[in-house]
Amino acid sequence: MSSDNSNGNVADNETRKEQAMTWTMEQALRASELSYRRLFEAARDGILILDVDTGRITDVNPFLVELLGFSHDEMVGKTVGDLSPFKDVVSNQTMLERLQKDGYVRYENLPLETKDGRKKAVEFVSNVYQAGDKKVIQCNVRDITERKRAELALIRLAAIVESSDDAIMGKDLNGIITNWNKGAEKIFGYTAVEMTGTSIMRLIPADRKDEENHGMENIKRGKSVEHFETLRQTKDGRLINVAITISAIKDALGEIIGVSKVAHDITDRKAAEEKIHQLNTDLEQRVVERTAQLEAANKELEAFSYSISHDLRAPLRAVNGFAGIVLEDFGPQLPEEGRGYLERIRAGALRMGVLIDDLLAFSRLSRQSVNRQNVNTVKLVQNVLDELKPQRDGRQIEIKTGELPACHGDSALLKQIWVNLISNAVKYTRGREPAIVEIGCTHEDGEDVFSVRDNGAGFDMKYANKLFGVFQRLHRDDQFEGTGVGLAIVQRIVHRHGGRVWAEAKVNEGATFYFTIGETKS
């Protein structure tokens, strides 16, 4: 009996061991399945589980649902080729045949379109593996859209670098060249094969070595190197002017691992600058010489003015005086024709005197300084009208004065403008009943435009270009007296104030003269 019991105990122990092992294996399997499920659910790649015989989808992880935009139920039960993102690029039958043959299928760059129309590029990998007592297919779908964009950006950047006319170089922290583009070949004459792996010092003139070393030390210490201009040496020994920009190259951790350098050939620009500098120097010399000539000419003009003022006035006074004496003492003895000649001599002498006075006034304007100050235009014009009152006596003249803003100019010179323009308006309205003279101002394009308008004789606009020239007159002396200098004086004063002057007119319908004086104040 004891023997039988002993055998039974052994059998029970074996059974319990087998049960314990089975339970342990089941627990391990459940733990493994739970661990796999957690990885499956949390994976940042899309995962499809397929039936090995039919290729139909049995499970989909959340990431792929998010990536493609299809729900779990929309994908389960279908083949990969049935899903619209894959239907044009993955054949289910072809994939199964390759899996059965090789146990592995890989698509490097599948262009997909998600359910909502987004473009994606994915890497698709399929493997067959044993899951318990059966085989299954696992497909991993990795979104490589951003990677492809980065690769494309790098390709484009490389194309830009290679096609640039500037020299773009890369070098390590020891100054050894690692990159050399076509622009560098063109500018310096060395090919990439000749320069890659050699020192950047090949390009640097002997007296500029410290410049390069100093720049490298600044880069290593994390300091920026500002854009600067310098000289570099080409393969054939020429020195060329270049503008250089230096930047640090950093790795993913932000550590400086090299230097990029861009050199722009500015030889032509420097040559142009030198030419401009030489031209400016020549121009300055010419200005000095011209100024000296003008000073000499002004002195001659002053001497000429003095000569006119003294040497010509005396003979004119003598001619006028003696003609007057002859008329007074011997007039009754002279025939009427003789007396007429003497009167014409006296009138000519007087006219020449007036002409000399006007010429002297015109020449003095070139030398007279412009003393700007605030000017009350209303008061200035009223003073002019008071002074010109004798010219208006005995005539029916209507003076209309509009709003006249204050201005900033030389009061004495501005008064001369108003005197000449208003006296002309009074003169050229002779014979009009009533004569009308309008004085006003408008504000146009940011400046005050003063004007004097009349209803007098006017003139033909085709001769307007002659108005402001010295001795240019549009009317005969027997119609309207004058020397032809007054408007030239007006123009000279206006120009010295930085302004403009012009006129509009019609024959027998009057004229309007406009002027600005540059800087005005309201």
Secondary structure as UniProt FT lines:
FT   HELIX           2..42
FT   STRAND          46..51
FT   TURN            52..54
FT   STRAND          56..60
FT   HELIX           62..68
FT   HELIX           72..75
FT   TURN            76..77
FT   HELIX           80..82
FT   TURN            84..89
FT   HELIX           92..102
FT   STRAND          104..113
FT   TURN            115..116
FT   STRAND          119..131
FT   TURN            132..133
FT   STRAND          134..143
FT   HELIX           145..163
FT   STRAND          167..171
FT   TURN            173..174
FT   STRAND          176..180
FT   HELIX           182..188
FT   HELIX           192..195
FT   TURN            196..197
FT   HELIX           200..203
FT   HELIX           206..208
FT   HELIX           209..220
FT   TURN            221..222
FT   STRAND          225..233
FT   TURN            235..236
FT   STRAND          239..250
FT   TURN            252..253
FT   STRAND          256..265
FT   HELIX           267..307
FT   HELIX           308..312
FT   HELIX           313..330
FT   HELIX           331..333
FT   HELIX           336..367
FT   STRAND          373..375
FT   HELIX           377..387
FT   HELIX           389..392
FT   TURN            393..394
FT   STRAND          397..401
FT   STRAND          407..409
FT   HELIX           411..428
FT   TURN            429..431
FT   STRAND          435..444
FT   TURN            445..446
FT   STRAND          447..454
FT   HELIX           461..466
FT   TURN            467..468
FT   TURN            470..471
FT   TURN            477..479
FT   HELIX           486..496
FT   TURN            497..498
FT   STRAND          501..505
FT   TURN            507..508
FT   STRAND          511..515
//
